[in-house]
Structures are given as structure tokens and as C-alpha cells.
Amino acid sequence: MAADWQMLETDESGLSVPYRLYPGKTGSRSPPLVLYLAGTGFQPAPDMSRRSDAAQCFADAGAVVVEADYASLSGNLFPKALEYAFRAFMAISARRKAFAGAKSRFVVAGHESGGNLAASVALKARDYRPGELAGQVLLSPMVDASMATSSFLGADAGMQNRWADGWSRYLGPACSYQHPYATPCLCSRMAGVAPALVVTSEDDPLRDETLGYIDRLTAADVAVRRKVFAAEQDWTSLYRGETGLWRQELCEELSQFLAGLQG
């Protein structure tokens, strides 16, 4: 484990989740607090050594960011990965004052497979911890296991195979794809989840399922802010763990979204 990872004890049983901190660039006594879940493609041995530039954008936008490693201990399997993510959510919320401030707005965020889990945490928080989550930020979330959208089928074979392998691993042989916490696009009840900022790009292989999820949230009267980057802004560089021309604009979107949250 990289030196900047620490262990967060999540309950009285002693179960812990690795986390690392991105201090926010703010003078506020109660800055927004973000639980960030990185994109791993639901691969069996993801590289968690690289710090996330998207997570750093939240910090640059004034938030305190806690990135939780849901993948290493769960094997990227459902429901274990979600259990670790949700335990991190509860533990961080309980320590809100220690991480940021007692009145800090709490947000869950994630990219790709981490976006899947962020959406699922938001759904589960609505069901089991109502009112605790102020917002959700979904960056090209993997929410549709059918992998049949036009944008997905237009991706290169390497990306298609990576996501197909990841979905197969995550869902396993037990038809977990039918569970709304596993594939959020199948959830029949979207009303009441936290307000969302959802981001994709014109050339994103996950564009169509991301836009479809926006439509589902909007139809359920969930407040949604959407951002679709132009192809030339190289949003898809995030899949390679790289930055791009999208960075400054994403920081501005995050700053405006966080500033508009209530509670």
C-alpha cells in the first residue's frame, strides 16, 4: 500500500477501509466533504498507487476529499465492493467534524466503476440514511451492464473487453445484474436521491448510459446538473489516469455544484 494510504475503522468489529486525504484549498470552517471512489474498471488487481486528478479537482474547488479504496479488500465483487464503499460513507459521515466541519455538506463522487458505486451509495443512503447525503457527482459512471449502447459499441476493442471483463467479475454468476444497487440504471425508484452533477463527453464510450441515467433522475424530479465536454477537451484521458483540457472547467463545475447544495 502506498505511503499516503491510511486505515479508516468503520465499525466496532474493527473492519477498516484504506483511505487517503486531499485537503481542500479553502478557508471555510465547514468546507464540503467528499467521499471519492476511483475508477478501477472492476478489475481484480487495480493500481491504487496513483492519486486521482479528478479527486484533486474537488480539493481545488474547496472541498476536503476522502478517497476510499473499495477495491483492494473487496476483490471488486458485488456486494462486497458496495459494502466497503457504504461503510466508508457511514464512517466518514460520523467523523464529519474531524475531517472537515460539523456542518459540512457531505457528497459522494466517483468515476467509471467508482461512479457506479457512488450512484449506488446515493440510492442506499436514501433508503437507509435519509437526509445524510447532500449531493452526488457521477463522472462517466458504469451504470448499464448490458453494454449495448451506441457509444459503448463504438469504443475500441480494448476498452470494450476491459469493461466486459469488469462487469462479469463484479456481478459474478448469481445474476446480480438484476439488483438495483449493482446496476443503478435498473432501479425502479429514483425519487428522493441526492441532487446530482453528472459528467460525460461527446466521445465518451459511456456517454449514452450516462445520459440515460440523467434522464431517469430527471424524470424522478431529482435535481440534476449535467456537463457534456466537447471531444477536443479529451475527457476520456481520465480513463488512462491522465489530465486534459477538461480539468479547469471541471473544477469550475464542481465549485458551482458544491456551492449550490443545501444542508
Disulfide bonds with the S-S distance in Angstrom:
none
